[in-house]
Amino acid sequence: MSEKLEQDVCRAIATTLENMAFMEVSQEVEGAKRYPAEEMAVTRLLVHDPVQGELYLLMPKPLLAKIVSSVYIMPEEELSEQMLLDMLGELINTVAGLFLNAYLPEDQTYSLGLPEQVLVGQEDSPFELKRWDFQIDNHMFSLALAGDGFFIAEQS
């Protein structure tokens, strides 16, 4: 995998969370809290063109609540489950746009699907999958990219 792909993915997730929620993202996850499946939310976004692939964002609900509370300036106890899931969709849309704008040639257009909720543990793909772990305030979360087109292009 190329250094450019890695940098573009990491920059997209960091920029998204720093700009939307004013939270600093770190790739240093040693000692970060890992959450059981029942406390996680997962969303998937399909990339249709110019390559086919999928992005998955896996985030603990307590971290999502902090993000939503920060964005909407609301107490966490007033947030609904739907607000958390909507934010997860907004986050993956933003990450995907930033990533593809950086990764693809400057004049290349792309086509995305709509974010869809996935059950934890169901984020399997028929494509090769690469996962990056991050943390915010000691809460670990992950972004995964699947799609032979991303990785085949890397090898040529």
Secondary structure, 3 states (H helix, E strand, C coil): CCHHHHHHHHHHHHHHHHHHHCCCCECCCCCCECCCHHHEEEEEEEEEECCCEEEEEEEEHHHHHHHHHHHHCCCHHHCCHHHHHHHHHHHHHHHHHHHHHHHCCCCCCCEECCCEEECCCCCCCCCCEEEEEEEECCEEEEEEEECHHHHHHHHC
